[in-house]
Amino acid sequence: MTRLKLSPPRNSRSSSLLYQGAFRAAGSLGACREEETIVVTGVPRSGTTLVQETLQELPDYKTLNEPLLHKSVQKAHGFTSRTYLSPDAVAPQQRRFLKQTLSGKLGATARWSQQSDSRWQTLQEHAKRRKLLVKFCRLNRMLPWFCQNFQTKGIVLVIRHPCSVVSSMLKYGQWDFDFRQRIQESDSPLRLDNLPDETRSTFEPVVAAVQSLEEMLAAIWALDYYIPLRHIESPPWLLLPYERLVKRGEAELVRVTHGLDVPITTPMRQRLHRPSSSVKGKLRGDADSQLSKWKSNLRPEQIDRILNIVELAGLSEYYTDALEPDYDALNTHQSPSFQWH
């Protein structure tokens, strides 16, 4: 293997440039095959970080975390905050970036999750690990197109109760903005003009009904899942409800690893029972208490407004005021080989 040798930097800028060049060289040595790449996708606060941090314990894997997060990346490569692409879209600019992503060819400025502490160890890890795990929170609306254009090892679609997601968003604070102004912005996640006619007609009354921040967040959740649940007849992904992961962790880990054709390791089992790095505060003791937090964190009228949006979007067959979804209804939206029984 070619050795990477770093000279002492003269200043911080030269150090940064030197490291970026060394990182690219390490990435060339540790080039990944798209066919071996695992994709985890969902929405913010849906449990994708827990799934990512569990799967990244797989031997020989390195991790890219939300490559579509930053607006500078979106603008540079033709994406928006929630890009929709029809299954037959050509989209060469977006395809080129995602192909680089799935091959692990993004540079040091991307959001790599490394287990090593020092820069030298990070370079070694990047060069030696030749398999890739990528987590997205802005891919859902592109999934039908994505599945037509890329052949990955597997896709895990994480889904979580909308009240739980919205409650977590409100607590996290990042989504504390003027919702009326946000709906009107050019890159609003509730822009409907480029969506299929059926989706647009379904969501026009949904967007018109938004009168509060929690309703806007619920509408974004609904549109993010409506596309993959309603617009592909034979979904190739493994659907992972967060509620099943909390209540049936070991069994779900077996199902996921079996579906991805990867081994279960002891560190993966241990990691599954710890809160993810994105969790604020302490976890509650038992599974039902953990899943029911949104019932105490949200006011009754907030819950009613969120569930009304879900019903308007036609997704109430999956989620109601119950703590867990209708698993039978969700089960039809994944590859038969991955279904639970």
ABEGO torsion letter per residue (X at the ends): XBBBBBBBBABAAAAAAAAAAAAAAAAAAABBBAAABBBBBBBBGAGAAAAAAAAAABBGBBBBBGAAABAAAAAAAGBBABBBBBAABAGAAAAAAAAAAAAGABBAABBBBBABABAAAAAAAAAABABBBBBBAAAAAAAAAAAAABBBAEBBBBBBBAAAAAAAAAAAGAABBBAAAAAABAABAABAAABBAAAAAAAAAAAAABABAAAAAAAAAAAAAAAAAAABABBABBBBBAAAAAAAAAAAAAAAAAAAGBBBBAAAAAAAABBBAABBEBBBABAAAAAAAAAAABBAAAAAAAAAAAAAAGAAAABBABABBBAAAAAAABBAAABBX
